[in-house]
């Protein structure tokens, strides 16, 4: 999942929640898309408002915890993401770890949230989709780049000696499947064709999708041939590296308007609105750059994606898994993570202030009275003006004007939840009532936002 609720001092990432929740989204098939123009821009940019809020009803520990925080991150020839803080309450931005943090104390409650504006620029979705579709149909297609030499700098950073078991077990199985499907050897395929075929094989053929509360090791996934999005992605990265293809796992949130669900993890409830935590593989193809190979959710191919980070790491720590679960046993809380377009957020908060958002968050979390020992909050309101002005950082108190960059996020303390079968994961889809609430321009709208925040109550 990402760096979900976790203790900063213990380096336990709530980001593990993302990995744990990877199985909650719907597995998607690549749709048929017709191009609107042959002259596609080098990059296309989209903007989204990211909301992360949490209500802790009770804590049995004294600790500084981290909320997953999208950051300024760039992958050359792949994407660029810039994040601007809009408003926050009860949380503090930590420059060292580049994330929002908050403190919990034994036998006390807590509430806090932040809203950031995230601008993501990527290779146009249609361009990536076109490459993936053509490569899957014909790994030797004339439309695919013929260049096979990967730049030394890229190879040095993103190609490593592959995991032995992947080479011994998975690679032979893939090559046999490839010969049977395409009537050719993998050595005959173009690099893009080989990468796309490998992704299809791992995500759709070799491994059966199976949501798990914890990320699995590479050995376990290969032995059982079962795993969720992050499990599959770790195998795919190793397989691609076996052919000298640079690859990383992207972690973050796939934006799908109207997709809402709730996921309990021990004593913490995560609520997601308009998004699902997800992990998928990006591969570097000479003359194309980094392209999405997401056959599970269609991230960057069909649906927009907000990055929490990316990594080449594929190791899974049993100790981190146990720390993650232990932390979620020591808190009673609800976390909501929501993603909105400007239009969606405007409909919800154009007439509401920060105090209203807090009340909605409490209602969505099922916490009605004011928290003990806390006064009514006075905070710069989130108004329509805030949504339209470029001076958005003026509403942020004691917070930097922008979030420092972060090139990679280690998967040792964080993994991703994936877009997979809702029915198999017990996730409850959004109801018509939720959709109606989101459309309301009153306090009910604010309640919905808080509910969204409560849904994804992904404790960092």
C-alpha positions in Angstrom: 0.0 0.0 0.0 2.3 2.9 0.7 3.6 4.3 3.9 0.3 3.9 5.7 -0.2 4.5 9.3 3.0 3.5 11.0 5.3 4.5 13.8 8.1 6.8 12.6 10.6 5.7 15.3 10.1 2.1 14.5 10.2 2.7 10.7 7.0 0.6 10.4 5.1 1.9 7.5 1.4 2.0 7.4 2.3 1.9 3.8 2.0 -1.8 4.4 -1.8 -1.2 4.4 -1.6 -0.4 0.7 -0.1 -3.7 0.1 -2.7 -5.3 2.3 -5.5 -3.6 0.6 -4.2 -4.2 -2.9 -6.9 -6.8 -3.4 -9.9 -4.5 -2.9 -10.2 -2.9 -6.3 -11.8 -4.3 -9.4 -9.5 -6.2 -11.8 -9.9 -4.4 -15.1 -9.6 -5.4 -18.7 -7.9 -3.1 -21.2 -10.8 -1.3 -23.0 -10.9 -0.4 -26.7 -10.0 3.2 -27.0 -10.0 5.2 -30.2 -7.4 8.0 -30.5 -8.8 11.6 -30.7 -5.6 12.9 -32.3 -2.4 11.6 -33.8 -0.5 14.6 -32.4 -0.3 13.7 -28.8 1.7 16.0 -26.4 5.0 14.8 -24.9 3.3 14.8 -21.5 -0.2 15.3 -20.2 -0.9 16.8 -16.8 -3.8 16.3 -14.4 -4.5 17.8 -11.0 -6.2 16.2 -8.0 -6.9 17.1 -4.4 -5.7 14.5 -2.0 -7.4 14.2 1.4 -6.1 12.1 4.3 -7.8 12.3 7.7 -7.8 10.2 10.8 -9.8 9.9 14.0 -8.1 7.9 16.8 -10.7 6.9 19.4 -8.2 5.5 21.8 -4.5 4.6 21.9 -2.6 2.2 24.1 0.8 3.7 23.1 2.7 7.0 23.1 4.1 7.3 19.6 4.7 9.6 16.6 2.8 8.2 13.6 3.0 8.9 9.9 0.2 9.5 7.4 0.9 8.4 3.9 1.8 11.5 1.9 2.1 11.9 -1.8 5.4 13.8 -2.5 7.3 15.6 -5.1 8.7 12.8 -7.1 10.2 12.4 -10.6 11.1 9.4 -12.8 13.0 10.8 -15.7 11.3 9.9 -19.0 8.4 8.7 -17.0 6.5 11.1 -14.9 6.8 14.2 -12.7 4.6 14.9 -9.7 4.5 18.1 -7.7 2.5 18.6 -4.5 1.3 21.8 -2.9 -0.2 21.8 0.7 -3.6 23.4 0.9 -4.8 23.1 4.5 -4.0 20.9 7.5 -5.2 20.4 11.0 -3.6 18.5 13.9 -0.7 17.2 11.8 2.8 18.4 11.2 5.0 18.0 8.1 8.3 16.3 8.9 11.1 17.5 6.5 13.3 14.5 7.3 10.9 11.8 6.2 8.9 14.1 3.9 5.5 13.1 5.3 2.8 14.4 7.7 3.1 13.1 11.2 0.9 13.2 14.4 1.3 12.2 18.0 -0.9 9.7 19.9 -0.9 9.2 23.6 -2.0 6.4 25.9 -5.7 6.6 26.7 -6.2 9.7 24.6 -8.0 10.4 21.3 -6.9 12.4 18.3 -8.2 13.9 15.1 -6.3 15.4 12.2 -6.2 15.7 8.4 -4.5 17.4 5.5 -5.4 18.3 2.0 -2.8 18.7 -0.8 -3.0 19.7 -4.5 -1.3 17.0 -6.6 -0.2 17.7 -10.2 0.9 14.6 -12.1 2.5 14.8 -15.5 3.0 11.5 -17.4 3.4 10.1 -20.9 -0.1 10.5 -22.4 -2.4 7.6 -21.5 -3.3 6.9 -25.1 0.3 6.7 -26.1 1.1 4.1 -23.4 -2.1 2.2 -24.1 -1.4 2.0 -27.8 2.1 0.6 -27.2 0.8 -2.0 -24.7 -2.0 -3.1 -26.9 0.1 -3.4 -30.1 2.9 -5.2 -28.2 0.5 -7.7 -26.7 -0.9 -8.5 -30.1 2.5 -8.7 -31.8 5.8 -8.6 -29.9 7.5 -7.9 -33.3 5.1 -5.1 -34.5 6.8 -2.6 -36.8 5.3 0.2 -34.7 7.4 -0.8 -31.7 10.8 0.7 -31.2 13.7 -1.4 -32.5 16.3 0.0 -30.2 17.3 -2.6 -27.6 20.3 -0.9 -25.9 19.3 0.5 -22.5 21.2 3.6 -21.4 24.0 2.7 -19.0 22.7 5.0 -16.3 19.2 3.6 -16.3 20.4 0.0 -16.4 22.8 0.6 -13.5 20.0 2.0 -11.3 17.1 -0.3 -12.2 18.5 -3.6 -13.4 19.9 -6.0 -10.8 20.8 -9.6 -10.6 17.3 -11.3 -10.6 16.1 -13.4 -7.7 17.4 -17.0 -8.4 14.0 -18.7 -8.0 12.5 -16.4 -10.6 15.2 -17.4 -13.1 14.9 -21.1 -12.2 11.1 -21.4 -12.2 9.2 -18.4 -13.6 11.5 -17.6 -16.5 11.2 -21.1 -18.2 7.5 -21.1 -17.6 7.1 -17.7 -19.3 9.3 -18.7 -22.3 7.2 -21.8 -22.9 4.0 -19.8 -22.7 5.5 -17.2 -25.0 6.4 -19.8 -27.7 3.0 -21.4 -27.5 1.2 -18.0 -27.8 3.3 -16.3 -30.4 5.1 -19.2 -32.1 8.4 -17.6 -31.6 11.3 -17.4 -29.1 11.6 -14.5 -26.6 14.9 -13.7 -28.3 13.0 -12.7 -31.4 10.7 -10.2 -29.7 11.4 -6.5 -29.5 12.0 -5.2 -26.0 8.6 -3.6 -25.7 6.9 -6.8 -26.9 8.9 -8.8 -24.4 8.1 -6.5 -21.5 4.4 -6.4 -22.2 4.1 -10.1 -22.7 5.9 -10.8 -19.4 3.5 -8.4 -17.6 0.4 -10.1 -19.1 1.9 -13.5 -18.2 2.5 -12.6 -14.6 -0.7 -10.6 -13.9 -3.2 -12.6 -15.9 -1.8 -16.1 -16.5 0.8 -17.4 -14.1 -0.4 -16.1 -10.8 -3.9 -16.3 -9.5 -5.1 -13.1 -7.9 -5.6 -13.7 -4.1 -5.9 -10.7 -1.7 -3.9 -11.1 1.5 -3.7 -9.2 4.8 0.1 -9.1 4.4 2.5 -9.0 1.5 4.0 -12.4 0.6 7.6 -13.3 -0.1 8.8 -14.1 -3.7 9.3 -17.7 -2.7 5.7 -18.1 -1.3 4.2 -16.5 -4.4 6.1 -18.8 -6.7 5.4 -21.9 -4.7 1.6 -21.2 -4.4 1.2 -19.2 -7.6 -1.1 -16.9 -5.7 -0.7 -13.2 -4.8 -2.2 -9.8 -5.1 -1.0 -6.7 -7.0 2.2 -6.0 -5.1 3.1 -9.7 -4.9 2.7 -10.1 -8.6 4.6 -6.8 -9.2 7.6 -8.0 -7.3 7.8 -11.2 -9.4 7.4 -9.2 -12.6 10.3 -6.8 -11.7 12.6 -9.7 -11.2 11.5 -11.4 -14.4 12.0 -8.2 -16.4 15.5 -7.7 -14.9 16.3 -11.3 -16.0 16.1 -10.0 -19.6 17.9 -6.7 -18.9 14.8 -4.6 -18.8 14.8 -1.8 -16.2 11.7 -1.9 -13.9 10.3 -0.3 -10.8 7.1 -0.7 -8.7 5.0 2.4 -8.5 3.0 2.8 -5.2 0.1 5.2 -4.7 -3.6 5.6 -5.5 -5.6 4.8 -8.7 -8.3 7.5 -9.2 -11.7 6.0 -10.1 -14.6 8.4 -9.6 -17.3 6.8 -7.5 -15.2 3.8 -6.3 -15.5 3.7 -2.5 -14.9 0.9 -0.1 -14.1 0.1 3.5 -11.3 -2.2 4.8 -10.7 -3.2 8.5 -7.2 -4.0 9.6 -7.2 -5.2 13.2 -8.7 -2.3 15.2 -8.2 0.3 12.5 -10.8 0.9 9.7 -9.6 2.3 6.4 -12.0 4.1 4.1 -11.3 5.0 0.5 -13.3 7.4 -1.6 -12.8 7.8 -5.4 -9.6 5.7 -5.3 -7.9 2.5 -4.4 -4.4 2.0 -3.0 -2.4 0.2 -5.7 1.0 -1.0 -6.8 2.1 -1.8 -10.4 5.2 -2.1 -12.6 6.7 0.6 -14.8 9.3 -0.7 -17.4 11.8 1.4 -19.3 11.8 0.9 -23.1 14.4 2.8 -25.1 12.8 5.4 -27.4 9.6 5.2 -25.3 10.7 5.9 -21.8 8.9 4.4 -18.8 5.5 2.8 -19.6 2.8 1.3 -17.4 2.4 -2.5 -17.5 -0.7 -2.4 -15.3 -2.9 -5.2 -16.5 -4.8 -5.3 -13.2 -6.1 -1.7 -12.9 -5.1 0.1 -16.0 -3.2 2.8 -14.1 -1.8 5.4 -16.4 -3.2 3.4 -19.3 -6.8 4.3 -18.6 -7.1 5.6 -15.0 -5.1 8.5 -13.5 -2.6 7.7 -10.7 -1.3 9.6 -7.7 2.2 8.5 -6.7 3.4 8.0 -3.2 6.7 6.8 -4.6 8.4 4.0 -6.5 11.1 1.4 -5.8 13.1 -1.4 -7.3 13.1 -3.2 -4.0 11.3 -6.6 -3.9 12.2 -8.0 -0.5 9.4 -8.6 2.1 10.2 -8.2 5.8 8.3 -10.6 8.1 9.3 -8.4 11.0 7.8 -5.3 9.3 4.6 -7.2 8.7 4.2 -8.1 12.3 5.0 -4.6 13.4 2.4 -3.3 11.1 -0.3 -5.6 12.6 0.9 -4.9 16.1 0.5 -1.2 15.6 -3.1 -1.7 14.3 -3.9 -3.7 17.4 -2.8 -0.8 19.7 -5.1 1.8 18.2 -8.8 2.1 17.7 -9.2 4.4 14.7 -10.7 5.2 11.4 -8.8 6.7 8.5 -10.2 8.2 5.4 -8.3 8.8 2.1 -10.1 10.6 -0.7 -9.1 11.9 -4.1 -11.1 14.6 -5.9 -10.9 16.6 -9.1 -11.3 20.3 -8.7 -14.9 20.1 -9.7 -15.7 17.3 -7.3 -14.0 19.1 -4.4 -15.7 22.4 -5.2 -19.1 20.8 -5.0 -18.3 19.5 -1.6 -16.4 22.3 0.2 -17.1 25.5 -1.6 -19.3 26.8 1.3 -17.6 24.9 4.1 -14.8 25.8 6.5 -12.3 23.6 8.3 -14.4 23.2 11.4 -17.2 21.8 9.2 -14.8 19.3 7.7 -13.8 18.2 11.2 -17.4 17.6 12.2 -18.0 15.6 9.0 -14.9 13.5 9.7 -16.2 12.8 13.2 -19.5 11.8 11.9 -18.1 9.5 9.2 -15.8 7.9 11.8 -18.7 7.4 14.1 -17.3 9.8 16.7 -20.0 12.4 17.7 -18.7 14.4 20.7 -15.8 16.7 20.7 -12.6 15.1 21.6 -11.6 15.4 25.3 -9.5 18.4 26.2 -9.9 20.0 22.7 -11.3 23.4 22.0 -13.2 24.3 18.9 -10.8 24.6 16.1 -10.2 27.9 14.4 -8.7 27.4 11.0 -8.5 29.1 7.6 -11.6 27.9 5.8 -11.4 25.8 2.6 -13.4 28.1 0.3 -14.0 28.4 -3.5 -11.3 31.0 -3.5 -8.7 28.6 -2.2 -9.6 26.2 -5.0 -9.0 28.9 -7.7 -6.1 30.9 -6.5 -2.5 30.1 -7.1 -1.6 31.3 -3.6 -2.9 28.2 -2.0 -0.1 27.9 0.5 -1.4 30.9 2.4 -3.9 28.7 4.1 -1.3 26.4 5.5 -0.1 27.0 9.0 3.5 26.2 9.9 3.9 24.2 6.7 6.4 24.5 3.8 5.1 26.0 0.6 5.8 22.7 -1.2 6.6 19.1 -0.2 10.2 18.1 -0.7 11.0 15.6 -3.4 11.4 11.9 -2.8 12.8 9.7 -5.5 11.9 6.3 -4.1 10.0 4.6 -1.3 11.3 1.4 0.2 9.0 -1.6 0.1 10.7 -3.0 3.2 8.3 -0.9 5.3 5.5 -0.4 2.8 3.6 -2.2 0.2 0.6 -1.5 -1.9 -3.1 -2.5 -2.0 -4.3 -3.4 -5.4 -7.2 -3.1 -7.6 -8.7 -6.5 -7.6 -12.0 -8.3 -7.2 -14.4 -6.5 -4.8 -16.4 -9.6 -4.2 -13.4 -11.7 -3.2 -12.1 -9.1 -0.7 -15.2 -8.3 1.1 -15.1 -4.7 0.1 -18.3 -2.8 0.0 -18.9 -0.7 -3.1 -20.2 2.9 -2.8 -24.0 3.1 -2.5 -26.3 5.5 -4.3 -26.6 7.4 -1.1 -22.9 8.1 -1.0 -23.0 9.4 -4.5 -25.9 11.7 -3.7 -24.1 13.0 -0.6 -21.1 13.9 -2.8 -23.4 15.9 -5.0 -24.9 17.9 -2.1 -23.6 21.5 -1.7 -24.3 21.6 2.0 -23.1 20.2 5.2 -24.1 16.7 4.0 -21.5 17.2 1.3 -18.9 17.9 3.9 -19.9 14.8 5.8 -19.3 12.8 2.7 -15.8 14.2 2.4 -15.1 13.2 6.0 -16.6 9.8 5.3 -14.2 9.5 2.5 -11.4 10.4 4.7 -12.6 7.9 7.3 -12.8 5.2 4.7 -9.3 5.4 3.8 -8.2 5.9 7.4 -4.9 4.6 6.2 -2.7 5.1 9.2 0.7 6.0 8.0 
